[in-house]
């Protein structure tokens, strides 16, 4: 039998992982979807449809997956459950792949299906509530449409989802208790330190500055005017590709390394 991956063994592990903790796996997913439904309804009623669609998609996919991922490897909150998980007759790769499939395939699939049904339902109800005889009917009808999963906003959210879930996964293995809170605080501290270091470095190089964003550009104060120095286009494309794909996948890979370390 292959010590790294065996399909039958993996299937049993995957089933056990889902059914062993139904409250966490299905309960948290249901809670997230319920919150997204309420948030959508409130935002579209009080503000507008576009705001409701954008906020719920961002928080539901990136925020919800980040929260959900922090519980996938949450076996180490106690020594007993951690030891029991590590002694399961499955390889570290199979355990890692199980968590990756739940976080990276199962949750987003459930969320996107739920979001599409929710969004389509609310948009259809709005369209049916309009008066076809009104001179503003076409304008009002066209102003609200189903959110696109391939639109500009969605394409920006997917890399954020990959990054945050990767950070949550590895954080759940480094912090045994309250991993979501500790990981979030650690991430905020790292971001603050990065911005502070970038700001100080920009001041040393350019003197007076108006703003400075890490790996993006610097706004300089020239008398009463503000001038900008941005990364060259090719360098920015390299940075964007690395931050959108390489860095998130690095965190997902480090999760496997950390899981293997737990076994020794």
N, C-alpha and C positions, 0 to 999 in steps of 0.2 A: 504494500500500500504506500502511495506517495506521502512522504512526511510533510510536504509543503501544501499540497492541495489535493483533495479528494472530493468529487462532486457530491456523493452521497453523504459524506461526513459534513460537508459544508451546508447541505440542505437541512440536515438535522439541527445544526448549530443556528442557522438562520431562523428556523421555525421556533426553536427554543428561545432565542433572543426576543422574538416578537411576542410569544405567548407567556413567557415567564414574568414579564412586567407589563401587563396590559394597561395598568393605570398610567404609567409613564409614557409608554409608546402610543397608545390610542387616546388616553385621557388628555395628555398635553396637546396632542394634535387637534383633538376636538375643541379644546379650550381656545387654542390659537385661532382656529377657524371661526368659532363663535365670536371672539373679540373682533376679528376682521369684519364679520358680517355687521355687527353693531356699529363699528367705526365707519364703515361704508355708508350705512343708512344715515347716521348722524351728519357726516360730512356732506353728503349729497343733499340733505334736507336743509342744512344750515349754511352751506357755502356754495358748492357747485359739483357737478358730476366729474369734471376733470380732476379736481382736487381730491375727491373721494377715491377715484380710480388710482391716481398716482400714489397717494399716501398708503392705501391698503395694499397695493402691490409691493411697494418698497418694504413696509413693515411686515407684511405677511411672508414674503419670500426671504428677504435678507435677515430681518429681525427674528421672525419665527423660526427659521432654520438654525440661526445662531443659538437661540434659546433651546431648541430641541436637541441640537448636537451636543450640548453640554451634559446631556443625560444618557447618551448612547453608551459611553464607557463609564457610566456612573456606578460601577461595581466596587470601587475602591473607597467608598465612604465609610466602610467598616472593614476590619481585618478579615472577618469571617467571609463576607461576600466577595472580597477581593481574592482571598486564597481559593475559594470555591471556583471563581471564574478562571483563575490562572491554571487550575488543575483540570479543566475541561479537556477531554481527549480531542483537541483540535489544535492546529498549528497557529502561530502568531499571525501568519498571513491570512488565514481563514477568518480569524477574529477581526482583523483589521478590515478585510474585504466586506465582512458582514456589516460593520459600522459604516463603511463608506457607501454601501448600497442603500442602507436605511436612510442615511443623511443626504446622500448625493443623488439618489434616484427615487426612492419611495416617497419621501416627504415632498420634494418639489413636484412630483407627479400628482400626488393627492391635492396639494395646494393649487396647482395650475388648473386642474379639473374643477375643483370647487370654485375657484375664482372666475373661471369662464362661465360656469352656470349661474353664479351670483350676479356677475356683471351683465350677462345677457338678459337675465330676468329683470333686473332693475331698469335697464335701457329699454326693454320691450314695454314695461309698464309705463315708462315716461312717454314713449312714442304713442301708445294707445290712449294716453290721457289728453293728448293734444286735439284741438278742434280743427279738422281738415278744412273747414270753411274759412278759417282765419287767414288774413293776408300774410301773417307772419309764420304760417304753418311750416313751410319748407325751410325757412331759416332756423326755426326752433327745432325742427326734426333733424336737420343736418348738424346742428350744434352739439348734439349728444350722440356718440357712437361707441361701439364696443372697443374696449382697450386692446391694442395690438401687442402681441407677445414678441414681435420683431421690430417694434418701433424704437425710436431714439432712447426714450427713458428705459425701456425694458433692457436694451442692450447695455446700458450703463449699470443696471442693477445686477445682472448676472455675475460680473466679476466681483462685485461687492459681496454677493452671496457666497461665492467660492472662498473669498478671503476670510470673511467672518466665521463661516462654518469650520474652515481649517484651523483658525485660531481657537475656536471653542473646543474642537476635538482634542487638540494637543493640550489645551488648558485643563480639560477634564482628567487628563492622565497625570498632570503635574500637581494639580490641587485636588486632594481627595474629598474635602468637605467644602460646600458652598462654592463649587468650581466656577459657576457662571458669574457670580459676583466678583470673585477674585480675579478671574480672567479679564472681565470687563475693566476692573480697576487697573490691572497691569497694562492692558492695551491703552487705556487713556493716559497713563503715566508715560509710556513709551512715546506716544504721539506728542504729548506735551514736551518731553525732552527733545524730540526730533525737531519740533517747531522752534523751541528756544535755542537750540544749537545752531539751526539754520539762520535764525534771526541775528544771533551774535556774529556768526561767520560773515553774513552779508554786511553788517555794520563795519566789521574790520576791513573788508575789501572795498566797500563803496562809500563809507561814511554815513551821511544822512539818508535814510530810506523811509518810504511810506508804508510798504508792506513787502513781505517775502514769503513765498510758498515753497516748501521743500521740493526740489527737483523740477520746478516749473518755471519760475521767473522771479524777478525783483523789480519793484517800483521805486524809483529814486526821486528824491526831492531836489530839484534844480531851481533854486530861488523859490518862486511861488508856483512853479510848474511841476508836474509829475511826469517823469519819463519811465519807460519800461525796458527791461532787458530780459528777453525770454530765451529759453533753450532753442538752439537750431532745430529746424523741423525734423531732420533725421534723428537727432539725439532724443527729441521728445517722443518720436514714434517708438524708439527702442525702450525708453522709460515706460511709456504707456503699455507696450506689449509685456514688459517684465512685471509691472505692477498688476496688470489684469490677469495674467496667466501663470508666469513662472513663479512669482512669490506665493500665490494661493496654493499651487500644486506642491511647492516646497513644504508648506505647512502640512498638507495632507500626507506627504511622504514622511515628514518628521514624526507624525503620529504613529506610523508603523515602527519606526526606530524606537520611539519611547515605549511602545507596547512590548517590544521585544526585551527592552531593558527591565520592564516590570517582571518578566519571567525569570530573571537571574538575580 
